[in-house]
């Protein structure tokens, strides 16, 4: 696992087409912005695992 230190508004590139931006740091929470091609799925881990199990992820309506 690669561990990086970043500050707000700094970015990490994954390959040539995925960009992760540190949007906000507030206490122990970090907000990330992820830009990826349309054919690349990006999910929070718990949503990804629910999808893999074939269950409907429990996502609040305002976050869909």
N, C-alpha and C positions, 0 to 999 in steps of 0.2 A: 504494500500500500504506500503510495506517495502522499506525504503530508506536507501541505503548503501553508504558509502564513500570508494572508492578504488583508488589505485594508479596504474600507468602503470605496466603491467605484473602481476598484482594481479588478482585473479579469484573469481568467484561466482559459486556455485553449485546449480542447481535446481534439486531436487531429486537425484537419483544416477547416472543419465545418461546424464545430460545436463550441460555443462561447458561453462561459459561466461568469457572470458578473456579481460581485458582492454589492447588493443594493442597499442593505441596511444592517447595522449591528446594534442591537438593543438588549443590554444585559446579557443573558445567556442564549439569546436567539439571534440567528443570522438569517436574513432574507436573501435568497439567490434569484437572479434572473438567468434564464437559460434560453439561448437561441440555438436552435437546431433545425436541420432540414425537415420538411414535412413528413418524410418517410421514416424519421427516427422518433420512436415513442419515448416520451419522458414522463415518468410517474414517480410519486413518492413511493417508498418501499412498501408501505402497508397497502396501498392501492394496487401496486404491481402484484403483490402476493395474492390479494383477493381475486384479481383478474386470472391469475394462474390457477387458482382453485376453482374457477368457474363461478364465483359468487359476485353478486352486485356489490361494488365497493360502497362503503358508507360515507358518501361525500355530501356535505351540506349543499343545498340547492344553489346558494350564492357563490359556490366555488367550482361549479361545473363548467 
